[in-house]
Amino acid sequence: MSAPVTTILLVDPDIDYLDWATRHLETDTVKILRCDVADKALQVIRKTEVHLVIADFGLQPFDGIELVRQIRNESPEVLVCMTASFSCTSQVVEATQLGIQEILKKESLPFEMKKVVELALQKVEARREAVGVKVEETEGSVPRKGKLQIIGVSDTFQEVFKVVGRAARSNAPILVYGESGTGKELIATAVHEYSPRVKNPFVAINCGAIPDSLLESELFGHEKGAFTGAIARREGRFEQCDGGTLFLDEIGDMPLPVQVKLLRVLQGGTFSRVGSNEVLKTDVRIVAATNKDLAMEVVRGNFREDLYYRLNVIELTLPPLRERVEDIPLLSQFFLQRFLRKNQLPKMKLSREALTTLQAHRWPGNVRELENTIARACTLSTGDVLFEQDIIFGRNLPADSVTDQALQTLRDQCPREEPSFKDWVLRKLEDFQKS
């Protein structure tokens, strides 16, 4: 008995790419169909049994996201992969929510396409063998959003976008790790905007910026006379945010008594205002963020273990800017254009030397520091091109302990090509122990 034939539909406006992909993928058991526009691709899928679609984001007369949406509505059993020379946040998140298998960057196709296609074909074969199992439809009615702008084409940040796309659909708590300035609140906002809660409030609160004595009232509200200065009843953030998303930034700084009340909300969705015995109900999705190692804070007794496990259902780690250098040119251009528009300044450009200088910096303040550096350069420049001498870095905070100084020294020694500072340090320790 001959092996079954799998049909792959390639959809891309680049004919040279279609020729290349056909040569690399077609075999005795893999049949290749090709289209250069999206509407013809739909016609092919309606008339032919297609198992896998590999489509570009940039299609006509409608884009790749709309093509995937229509495929999901009409043929939910078809697997889909996407290709792009550059994909923005909204594209990655929407494509992930629509159930695509993978997003491939065009420049990496020679190395990754065969592997991704092989995995997809394994799923096709598994579906063939699953006789009588009904294929569940993935969501095909996700509304187009794309308002939020988070810039990042590096592999590490693309993975963050994919997790956001998958996690946004649930109500599970999310714990976001990342250094100051890496964009934790932006990620929390993205989770909200791509979730079913998008029409309800998104509320952000910095747990480290509010005095311990007032944080409980800020979160849960208080009754009139509950404490000195409580001249009227006040709703807390959990009441204001009912049905929405509450972002708790710097949750590692939350005092232990407030952690107990937060745990109660996560367990049962109930709380009481300060000074009241009335039990109130709330439906809030929690996204928490910290630049501390919460597991170590638990060991030190600064954070409740039960609360840690309640919060750490979905974990996201945002890479520091020094670990995604390839994103710096895009981020720089984005901040440059935004600053010029906001301040109604004439057009400016970044010279190649200026970009090289920006990419060589270690960015202890991460994306926030980059934005400030671009704003400083635009303000002080006297021409329409920003050169190397226009890039002036602000003074970094001095290390306030021996540990911080040693850590900064290690960071300076870490080679720029290293993908992970943590892994590099662990390897150094292993080498030290062996010697």
C-alpha positions in Angstrom: 0.0 0.0 0.0 1.5 3.4 -1.0 2.0 6.1 1.5 -0.7 8.8 1.6 0.1 12.1 -0.1 0.2 15.3 1.9 -0.7 18.5 0.1 1.0 21.8 1.1 -0.3 25.2 -0.2 2.3 27.9 -0.5 0.9 31.5 -0.5 3.4 34.3 -1.2 3.7 37.2 -3.7 7.4 36.4 -4.3 7.6 33.9 -7.2 11.3 33.2 -6.7 10.5 32.2 -3.1 7.7 29.9 -4.3 10.1 28.3 -6.8 12.7 27.8 -4.0 10.3 26.4 -1.5 8.8 24.0 -4.1 12.2 22.5 -4.8 13.0 22.1 -1.2 9.7 20.6 0.0 8.2 18.5 -2.9 8.7 14.8 -2.6 6.9 11.6 -3.7 4.6 11.9 -0.7 4.4 15.8 -0.5 2.5 17.6 -3.2 3.0 21.4 -3.5 0.3 23.9 -4.7 1.1 27.6 -5.1 -0.7 30.9 -5.0 0.6 34.5 -5.1 -2.6 36.1 -3.7 -4.9 35.4 -0.8 -8.3 35.1 -2.5 -7.0 32.5 -5.0 -5.6 30.5 -2.0 -9.1 30.4 -0.5 -10.5 29.1 -3.8 -7.9 26.3 -3.8 -8.7 25.3 -0.2 -12.4 25.1 -1.0 -11.8 22.9 -4.1 -8.9 20.7 -2.9 -8.0 18.8 0.2 -5.1 20.9 1.6 -3.3 19.7 4.8 -0.8 22.5 5.4 -0.8 26.2 4.4 2.4 28.2 4.5 1.4 31.9 4.0 3.1 35.2 4.1 1.8 38.1 6.3 2.0 40.6 3.4 -0.6 39.4 0.9 -3.1 41.0 -1.4 -6.1 41.7 -1.7 -6.2 41.0 2.1 -3.3 40.2 4.4 -2.2 36.9 5.9 -4.0 37.3 9.2 -7.3 37.7 7.3 -6.5 34.6 5.2 -5.9 32.6 8.4 -9.1 33.8 9.9 -11.1 32.7 6.9 -9.3 29.4 6.8 -10.2 28.8 10.4 -13.9 29.7 9.7 -14.2 27.4 6.7 -11.6 24.6 7.1 -10.5 24.5 10.8 -8.7 21.2 10.3 -6.0 22.8 8.0 -2.7 23.5 9.7 -1.2 26.9 9.0 2.4 28.3 9.3 3.2 32.0 8.6 6.3 33.6 7.1 7.4 37.2 7.4 10.4 39.5 6.8 9.2 41.5 9.7 6.2 40.9 12.0 4.8 43.3 14.5 3.3 42.6 17.9 -0.3 42.6 16.8 0.4 40.2 13.9 2.2 37.6 16.1 -0.4 37.7 18.9 -3.4 37.5 16.5 -1.8 34.7 14.5 -1.0 32.8 17.7 -4.6 33.2 18.9 -5.9 31.9 15.6 -4.0 28.7 16.1 -1.1 28.9 13.6 1.7 26.3 14.0 4.7 28.6 13.7 5.9 32.0 12.5 9.1 31.9 10.4 11.3 34.8 9.6 12.2 34.9 5.9 15.9 35.1 6.5 15.9 31.9 8.6 13.8 29.8 6.1 16.7 27.9 4.7 17.5 26.6 8.1 14.1 26.2 9.7 11.5 25.5 7.1 12.1 21.7 6.6 12.1 21.1 10.4 8.8 23.1 10.9 7.2 21.4 7.9 8.2 17.9 9.2 6.6 18.6 12.6 3.5 19.9 10.9 3.3 16.8 8.7 3.6 14.6 11.8 0.5 16.4 13.1 -1.3 15.7 9.8 -0.4 12.0 10.1 -1.6 11.9 13.7 -4.9 13.4 12.6 -5.3 10.8 9.9 -4.8 8.0 12.5 -7.3 9.6 14.9 -10.3 8.0 13.3 -13.6 9.3 14.5 -12.1 12.1 16.6 -13.8 15.4 15.8 -11.4 18.3 15.1 -12.2 21.2 17.4 -12.5 24.6 15.9 -10.0 27.1 17.0 -11.2 30.6 17.6 -11.8 32.3 14.2 -13.6 35.4 15.4 -10.8 37.2 17.2 -11.4 40.9 16.6 -8.6 42.9 14.9 -6.9 45.1 17.4 -3.3 46.0 16.8 -3.4 49.3 18.7 -0.7 48.4 21.1 2.9 48.9 19.8 5.6 46.8 21.2 8.7 46.6 19.0 10.7 43.4 18.9 11.9 41.1 16.1 14.5 39.2 18.1 13.7 35.5 18.6 13.5 35.9 22.4 10.9 38.7 22.1 8.9 36.9 19.4 8.6 34.0 21.9 7.2 36.5 24.5 4.5 37.6 21.9 3.5 34.0 21.3 3.0 33.3 25.0 1.0 36.5 25.3 -1.3 35.3 22.4 -1.9 31.9 24.1 -2.2 33.2 27.6 -4.5 36.1 26.9 -7.5 33.8 26.2 -7.5 32.4 29.7 -8.1 33.8 33.1 -5.0 32.3 34.7 -2.7 34.6 36.7 0.5 35.6 34.9 3.8 36.4 36.6 6.1 38.6 34.5 9.8 38.8 35.4 12.1 41.4 34.0 14.6 44.2 34.9 13.4 47.7 35.3 12.6 49.3 32.0 12.0 46.1 30.0 8.3 46.8 29.3 6.5 44.7 31.9 3.5 47.0 32.0 3.3 47.0 28.2 3.1 43.2 28.2 0.4 43.3 30.9 -1.6 45.7 28.7 -1.1 43.4 25.7 -2.5 40.5 27.7 -5.6 42.6 28.5 -6.1 44.0 25.0 -6.0 40.5 23.4 -8.2 38.9 26.0 -12.1 38.6 26.3 -11.8 41.2 29.1 -10.8 44.0 26.7 -14.0 46.0 27.1 -13.6 46.0 30.9 -11.1 48.1 32.9 -7.4 47.6 32.9 -5.9 49.0 36.2 -2.2 49.2 37.0 -0.8 49.8 40.5 2.8 49.9 41.7 3.0 48.0 45.0 6.4 49.5 45.7 5.3 53.1 45.3 2.5 53.1 47.9 3.2 53.2 51.6 2.5 49.9 53.4 -0.2 51.5 55.5 -2.1 52.6 52.5 -1.6 49.7 50.0 -4.4 47.6 51.6 -6.9 50.4 51.3 -5.7 51.1 47.7 -6.4 47.5 46.7 -9.5 46.6 48.7 -11.0 50.0 49.6 -12.1 51.2 53.0 -15.2 52.3 55.0 -15.7 55.7 56.4 -13.8 56.1 59.7 -11.7 53.0 59.2 -8.6 55.0 60.0 -7.5 58.5 60.4 -8.3 60.5 57.3 -10.9 58.0 56.0 -13.7 60.7 55.7 -15.8 58.6 53.3 -16.2 55.1 51.9 -13.8 54.4 49.0 -13.8 51.7 46.4 -10.5 49.8 46.0 -8.9 48.7 42.8 -10.5 45.2 43.0 -14.0 46.8 42.9 -13.1 49.3 40.2 -11.5 46.5 38.1 -14.3 44.0 38.3 -14.5 42.0 35.1 -11.1 43.4 33.9 -7.4 43.0 34.5 -5.4 44.2 37.5 -1.7 44.7 36.9 0.3 44.5 40.2 3.8 45.9 39.4 6.7 45.3 41.8 4.6 42.7 43.7 7.8 41.5 45.4 7.5 44.7 47.6 4.0 43.9 48.8 3.9 43.6 52.6 3.0 40.2 54.1 -0.3 41.3 55.7 -1.6 42.5 52.3 -0.3 39.2 50.6 -2.7 37.3 52.9 -5.7 39.3 51.6 -4.5 39.0 48.0 -4.3 35.2 48.4 -7.9 35.1 49.5 -9.0 36.9 46.4 -7.0 34.5 44.2 -8.5 31.5 46.0 -12.2 32.5 46.2 -12.7 35.8 44.5 -13.8 37.5 47.7 -12.4 40.3 49.9 -13.5 42.9 52.4 -12.9 46.6 52.6 -10.7 47.9 55.4 -13.0 48.5 58.4 -15.8 46.3 57.2 -16.9 42.7 57.7 -19.0 42.6 54.5 -17.7 40.0 52.0 -17.6 41.3 48.4 -17.1 39.3 45.3 -14.9 40.3 42.3 -13.9 38.8 39.0 -10.4 40.1 38.2 -7.6 38.6 36.2 -4.2 39.2 37.9 -1.0 40.0 36.0 1.9 40.6 38.4 5.4 41.7 37.7 8.7 41.9 39.6 12.4 42.4 39.1 13.1 40.3 42.1 13.6 36.5 42.3 10.3 35.6 44.1 11.5 32.0 44.8 14.4 33.5 46.7 12.1 35.9 48.5 10.0 33.0 49.6 13.2 31.3 51.0 14.1 34.6 52.8 10.6 34.8 54.3 9.6 38.0 52.5 7.0 36.4 50.3 4.3 33.8 51.0 4.9 30.4 49.4 1.2 29.7 48.8 0.8 33.1 47.1 3.8 32.5 45.0 2.4 29.3 43.6 -1.0 30.9 43.1 0.6 33.7 41.0 3.1 31.7 39.1 0.6 29.8 36.8 2.0 31.3 33.6 5.5 32.7 33.8 7.0 35.2 31.4 10.6 36.5 31.5 11.3 39.6 29.5 14.9 39.8 28.2 17.0 42.9 28.9 17.8 45.1 26.0 21.5 44.0 26.0 20.3 40.5 25.1 18.3 41.6 22.1 20.6 44.0 20.3 19.0 43.3 17.0 15.9 45.2 18.2 17.8 48.4 18.9 17.6 49.9 15.4 13.8 49.4 15.2 13.3 50.7 18.7 15.5 53.7 18.0 13.6 54.6 14.8 10.3 54.1 16.6 11.3 56.4 19.5 12.8 58.9 17.2 9.6 59.3 15.1 7.4 59.4 18.1 9.4 62.1 19.8 9.5 64.2 16.6 5.7 63.9 16.1 4.9 64.7 19.8 7.1 67.8 19.8 6.3 68.9 16.3 9.9 68.9 15.2 11.3 68.6 11.7 12.4 65.2 10.3 15.6 63.7 11.6 17.5 60.6 10.8 19.9 58.3 12.6 23.3 57.8 11.1 24.9 54.4 10.8 27.6 55.4 13.3 24.9 56.5 15.8 23.1 53.1 15.5 26.4 51.3 16.0 27.0 53.4 19.1 23.6 52.6 20.4 24.0 48.8 19.8 27.4 48.8 21.6 25.9 50.2 24.9 25.0 47.9 27.7 21.7 49.6 28.6 21.3 49.0 32.3 18.1 51.0 32.1 16.9 48.9 29.2 14.2 50.2 26.8 13.3 53.2 29.0 16.9 54.3 28.9 17.1 54.0 25.1 13.9 56.2 24.8 15.5 58.8 27.0 18.7 58.7 25.1 16.9 59.3 21.7 14.9 62.1 23.2 18.1 63.8 24.6 19.8 63.4 21.2 16.9 65.0 19.3 16.7 67.9 21.8 20.4 68.8 21.7 21.1 68.1 18.0 21.5 71.1 15.7 21.0 69.2 12.4 18.6 66.8 10.7 20.9 63.8 11.2 21.9 62.3 14.5 25.6 61.4 14.5 27.7 59.5 17.0 28.6 62.6 19.0 24.9 63.3 19.4 24.4 60.1 21.4 25.0 61.1 25.0 24.3 58.5 27.6 23.0 59.5 31.0 24.9 58.7 34.2 24.0 55.2 35.5 23.3 54.7 39.2 26.3 53.6 41.2 26.4 50.2 42.7 25.4 50.4 46.3 27.0 47.2 47.5 29.9 44.8 46.8 27.5 42.3 45.4 26.1 44.8 42.9 29.6 45.9 41.9 30.6 42.3 41.3 27.5 41.6 39.3 28.1 44.7 37.1 31.7 43.6 36.6 30.5 40.2 35.4 27.9 41.8 33.1 30.7 43.9 31.5 32.8 40.8 30.9 30.0 38.8 29.4 30.5 38.5 25.6 27.9 40.4 23.5 27.2 37.3 21.4 26.1 35.3 24.5 22.3 34.8 24.4 21.9 34.5 28.2 23.9 36.2 30.9 22.7 33.7 33.5 23.8 30.6 31.4 27.2 32.3 30.8 27.7 32.8 34.6 26.7 29.2 35.3 29.3 27.9 32.8 32.0 30.1 34.3 31.2 28.7 37.8 31.4 25.1 36.4 34.8 25.9 34.8 36.0 27.4 38.1 34.9 24.3 40.0 36.6 21.9 37.6 39.9 23.9 37.9 
